[in-house]
Amino acid sequence: MNTVNKLLIISPFSTHNTKFHFQNLIQVLEKFEISCKLIDSHLQIPRFFDIRKYKKRKEFNKLLKEYNPDFIILDGHSELVYPIIQKKIPFFFLVRGHLWKEEEWSKETINTTIKQKLAIKRKHKIMEKCFNEAAIIIPISNFLKNVVQKHFPNKKIKVIHIDARQPDLWVDKKGAELKHPCVGLVQGAGIWGKTKEMEILPKIIEKMPEVNFYWAGDGIYKNKILSELVNFKNFKWLGNLEYPNQVKEFLTEIDIYAMFSGMDGLGQSIIEASLMKKPIISSNVGGIPETLQDGKTGFLVNEGDVEEWIKKISKILNNHQLAKEMGENGRKYVSQKFNWDKIGSEIISLIKEYETKN
């Protein structure tokens, strides 16, 4: 049995704010005397069809040789899986989203050229390789575990809520100036299958002229969503907020946190808003129900149910005691379920389990 002393974490820093959060995980793992190295996968590989591809591969191989990791956590499917397999380094494959749905949406919404079609085909091949060769597949929610099991029923799968937060870092931070009462959203618009639920917002805003709505986020589908929303005086688009300080300032001031989603693997922003003691209202899809307790820390609303959204927003805004209780319950719930000490211990246990069997 080989003991894991060196762990390499490979993650795309440009998404999920992973560099910021993985530092907390590393601190926990180092308590177990595991040396950790965190690298940005986007810096290790160029875009598809880039002539620098082989140079980048050579640089990554050099990194693997010099650091010589005993184990790897691969955050998302990446071309880097090939040299990892070649060097026979065991790895956990971290799954954050419904990859098959996202692939389907890409085909439906992108005006694909031959080059784009080849890229999608290549990405699918890489994704399949990651699933097939992973020592253990780690989805971030039970919802995603069920999705993965349908495609890979014979693989070892273990749910770990890797989207944890350090509770003491998420406290009130005054700064944002908002009009009250208000509902706040922090979500991107880069995947249409997720973003499309925001199309019901105009109907809600129109019927609630006394409530102010703020959206922080951006993405390729931003203009499609904003085309109607900009006509309302009680709506304001804030663009991307600097993470984490401006996000904390925003969450400090809002009265309700809302997430309009057509699909989510878990719901990171719900965890953050809950830690800031905000009552939550969210679409009842994907792994989102695993981040809140319906009726206790917030409310879940079925897709497209405009009237229920209005009813739940009104219920919270008209009952300050309910809002306060939901906020308090929410912070307690996510602090217990999504904290790095718990996540770190689960990863260590999984590594030890793998060591014992191999």
N, C-alpha and C positions, 0 to 999 in steps of 0.2 A: 504493500500500500504506500503510495507517494503522498506526502503531506504538502498541501498548498501553502506556499510561503509568499508567492508573488501573484497578484491578480491584476490583469489588464482590463480596463473598462473602455469600450469603444462606443462613442455616442455622437450623434449630430448636434453640435452645440447651438446651431441656429434655430433649433426647434426645442420645444418643451422646457426651455431655460435649464437644460440639463446640467451644464457646467456648475451653475449656482447650487443646484440641489444635490448633485452627486458628491460635492465636497463634504456635505453632512454625512452621507453614507460612508465615505472613506474614513472619516474620523471614527465612526463606530467600528468598522472592520479592522482598523489599525489597533484597536484595543485588544483584538484577538491575535495580535502580532502577525498580521497579514500586510505585506507591503503592497500598496496600490498605486497604479499609474492610470491617469485618465487622459484620453486623447480624443480629438475631434475627427470623426470619420470623414467629414467633408474636406478636411485638409489633406487626407491621405489618398484620396482618389479624385481624379478630374471628372468633368462631365463626360457622358457617353460620346464616343467618336473623337475624343481629344487626343492629339498626338503625344501628349505628355504622359499618357497612360502607363507605359512601361517604365518610365523614369520614376513615377510615383510608386509603382509596385515594388521597384527595387529599394526605394527609401523605406517602405513599410517592412519589407523583409529584413532590412538592416535593423529596424527598430525591434522586431521580434527576436532577432539574434542577440542584440545587445541587452535587452531587458530580460529576455528568456522567461516569459510568464509560465506559471504552472497551470493557470486557468484564465479564461476570458469570459467577460460578459459582453455580448454583442447586442447593442441597443438598436433594434431595427435591422431589416435586411440590407446587406451591403456587399459590394463586390469583394471586400476584404475577406469574405468567408473562404475564398479559394486558397490564398496563401496560408490561412489558419488551418485548413484541412490538410494541405500539403505537408505542413510541419507537425501534424497530428497533435495539435493542442486542443484539449477538450474545451467546449464553450457552452454557456447558457445563451439561448436565443430569447431576447426580451421582445414581447409583442404588445404594442400599445394600442393598436387599432384593428378594425375589421379590414384586413388587407385585401381580401377578395372583393368586398364591396367597393373599396377605394379604387381598385383596378377597374372595376366595372364602370364606376362613375367617370374615371379618366377617359375611357373609351367613348362614353356617351357625350361628354361635354367638351372635349378637346377636339378642335378641327385638325385631326391627325394627318400629317404628311407621312411619306414613306419612312423618313428618318424617325419621326415620333412613334410610328407603329413598331419599328424595329427596337426602339428604346423600351417601349412597354413590354414587348416580348422578352427582351433581355432582362428587364427587372423581374418579370414573372419567373424566369429561369433561376435567377439569383435567390428569389424568395423561396422557391421550392428547395433549393440546395440548403439554405439555412435551416429550414424545417427538418429536412431529412437527416442532416449531419449533426444537428445539435445534440449535446449530451442530455440536456433537459430543456424543454420549452417553457418559458415563464410568461404567461399572459398576465396583464395587470388587473384583471377582473374575472369573476366567475362567468360573466357573459361571454368574454373572449375565450375562456377555457372551453365553453360549449361549442363555440364556433370552430376553434382549432381542432377539437376532438372529432368533428364531423369529417374533416379533411385528413387528419392523421390519428386515427383511432388507436394505433399501436405504439405511439410515442409516449414517453414519460412527460407529463404535464403537471406543473405546480404553480398555483396562483400566488403571486407576491405583489402586494400593492406598492409597487416601486415609486409611485407618485406621492411619496410621503412629504411631510413638512416639519420644520422645527417650530413647535407651537410658540416658544418664547420670542421668536423673530416676527411673529404676526400679531402685532398689537397696534392700537390706534396711532395714526400718524397724520396730524392735522395738515391741511394744505389746500385740498381741492375746494373750490367754491361752487356749490350746486344749489339749485332752487328746489325747495321742498314743497310737497312730498315728492319723492323721486324713486325711480327704478333704474338700476344700473346693470349693464351687461359688459362683460369682458370676454370677447370671443373673436377668433379669426374668421376670415371668409375665403379660405384657400381651397376648401373641398366642398363642392356644391351639394353633395348628399348630406353634409352636416349643416351647411348654411341655409338651405332652402326653407327650413322651418321659420326663418326670420321674415319670410314673405307675409306671415299673418300679423306682423307688428303694426302695419298701417291701420288695420281694422280695430286693433286694440287701442292704439293711440287716439284715433278719431273719436272713440266712444268714451275716452277718459281725458278730456281737455284740461282738467284740474291737476293731473299728474304729469310730472316731467320725466322724460325718458332719455337716458344717456347711454351711448354705445361707444366703448373703447375697443378698437380692433381694426384690422385691415386685411387685405387679401385680394386676389384677382376677381372675386365676385362682389367686391365692395360696392361698385357703382350700380350693379343690378339691384342691390338691396336699398341703396340710398336714393334711387331715382324717385320713389314715392315719399320716403321718409323726410326728405329735406323740405317738403311743403308744409310740415307741421311746426308751429311755433313752440310746442312743448316737447320737441325732440332736438337733440344735439349730438352730432358725431364728433368724437374726440381724437380719432386716429389712434395710432399705437402709443401706449403709455410706457415710459421707461420702467423697466422691471428691476427690482421689486418696489422701489420707493414711491413712484407715482401711482402704481397699482394700489399700494397700501393707502395712500392719501385718498384715492378714489373710493376704495372700499370702506374707509373710515366714515365718509360722509353720506353714502347712499342709505336709503331706508329699507330697500328690498334688493336682493341680488336675483337676477333672472337669467336663465339659460334657455335659449330657443335652439334646439338641435334636432337634426334628423337622424343623427347617429353619433355616439361617443363611446370610446372604449372604457372611460371611467368618468372624467370630469374634474380636471385639476383645479380649475377656477372655483368650483363649488367648495372644494376643500379649503381653499384660501379664504373665500368669503365667509365660510362657517367659522374659521379660526378668528375672523374679525367680528364675530358675533352678529352676523346678519341673517335674517330669515331668508330662506331660499325658495324660489319657485322655479321648477325646471320641467322640460319635456321628459316624459316617461319612456325613455329609449335606451338601448344599449346597456352600458354598465353604470349609468347615472343613478339608478335606484340603490346602488351599493354605497353611494356617497352621502345619502341623507335618509332620514327616517320620516316617511310620509305622515304628516299630521303632528309630528313632534319637533323636527328641526326645520321643516318646510313643507312644501306641497309638490306633488307630481301631477302633471297635466298631460293628458293624451294628445298626440299630434293633431294639429289643426283645430283644437277646441278653443276657439276665440272666447266664447262666453265663460268658459271655466277659468281662463286666464284672468278675465276681468273680475270674476267673482272672487278668486283667490287674492288678487292684488288688493281689492277693496277690503276684504276681510282682515288682512294684515294691517293696512293703513288705518283702518278704523278701530283697531284694538291694540293699543300700545303695549299692554301687558302681554298679549299673545306674542307680539313681535319680540319683546324682550326675552320671554321664556324660550322661544324658538332659537334665538341667537345664543343664549346660554347653553341650551341643550346641544346645539350644533357644534360649538367649540369643544365641549366635553366629548362628544361622540367622535369627531374626527381626530382629536388629540389622542384618543385611545386606540383608534383603528389605523390611523395613518401617521405613525411616528417612526423616525429613523432607527431608534434602538430596537424596535420590534422588527423592522424590515431587515436590519443588519443581522440580527439573530437568526432570522429565517434563512437568509442567504448562507450563513455559516453552517447551519444545520443541513442545508441542501448539499453544500460542498462536501461535508463530512459523509453524508449518505452516499454520494457518488464515489468518494475515496474508498469507502468500505466495500463497495460492490466491484471496484476496479483495482 
